[in-house]
Amino acid sequence: MGGTEQQYIQEAFDTNWVAPLGPNVDAFEDSISNYYQNNLTAAVLSSGTAAIHLALKILGVGTGDDVLCQSFTFSASANPITYLGANPVFVDSEKETWNMSPELLEHAILDMMTKGKKPKAIVSVHLYGMPYKTIDVAEISKKYGIPVVEDSAEALGSSVNGVKCGEFGDIAILSFNGNKIITTSGGGALLTKDNEIKKKAIFLATQARDNTPHYEHSSIGHNYRMSNILAGIGRGQMEVLNDRVEARRANYSFYKEHLGNIEGISFLEEPEGYYCNRWLTCILTPSYDIREKIRLALQAEDIESRPLWKPMHEQPIFKNCTSYTDGTSSDLFDRGLCLPSGSNLNKGDLLRITSLILKTLTDV
């Protein structure tokens, strides 16, 4: 926490605004919009997953539709597709940013169209805070008339050529889950340049109640709006966002300085024009076995690290889904490790982690 969150929470209690509406909700949305300063407006919701669900629903995704989704991601990127009765179609990654491969994306679109079924939407993810190939994906989206839901859950504070992540898709989403760069403990936001889309998102997020004096419903709605109390936390967190990004990037720089010259260990570099918030610092090791030796050595000292995301097309729940892959994400999963990356890590913590990794690699 940054320190001012309690003030906004206290205001909510003092004024008895504890419901999923109120001054903190409005002010949090305004602070997000002001951060982007590009006619972007925000609807704050209960989670980033809820935001993806509403984004797809607003774009008209329904039963039987196909939605292209990055395979190398957390399941929350894909699960909302299934909520709508649609079919996730998974696309593998490219090696420069680890995100959706534009080449495979276009191949998937063309292949599906030859089979008579044009995809309804694309869910593209900025993985670990590293922006995806925004220009290429936007060109493909425009070429084939397929809208993009920009999953910026991990990328608040990242940018490409000065344009912030959250501004690239037809609709974008943020997450304020407890592990994100800023947090409201649980929460998310839907971002759009179209105020009518924001109004529709809020309508659907508040049980789709029609504008009548009684409770009238002509659409299926959801209970997805953020509470005024959590929005108060968000207001305080927005005030320290830049500090949090600096802390995460400092973690990355420390790891790179101390481990970057080790043979077989590599880092995800920023392409030209890219600015990554370094939500998580990740390394690639020479092999699955070495990755596991490092992970288990850290675990033995009560230091948590995790393998990179297991691709969605390899998950049991999605095993029967169509996928367009070339082995990139499978290799990243086998060899990749997320290192401790919290904003509150100090130099002693980082030295302890890197020293243990170096010792483990020496013993291999």
Salt bridges, closest charged atoms under 4 A:
GLU29 OE1 - LYS198 NZ 3.41
GLU29 OE2 - ARG225 NH1 2.73
ASP66 OD2 - LYS117 NZ 3.77
GLU96 OE1 - LYS133 NZ 2.21
GLU106 OE2 - LYS143 NZ 2.88
ASP111 OD2 - LYS115 NZ 3.03
GLU150 OE2 - HIS126 NE2 2.67
GLU196 OE2 - LYS199 NZ 3.49
GLU216 OE1 - HIS214 NE2 2.68
GLU269 OE2 - LYS256 NZ 2.84
GLU270 OE2 - ARG249 NH1 2.66
GLU292 OE2 - ARG291 NH2 2.90
GLU292 OE1 - ARG295 NH2 2.69
GLU304 OE2 - ARG306 NE 3.17
GLU314 OE2 - HIS313 NE2 3.96
ASP331 OD2 - ARG335 NH2 2.90
ASP363 OD2 - LYS359 NZ 3.23
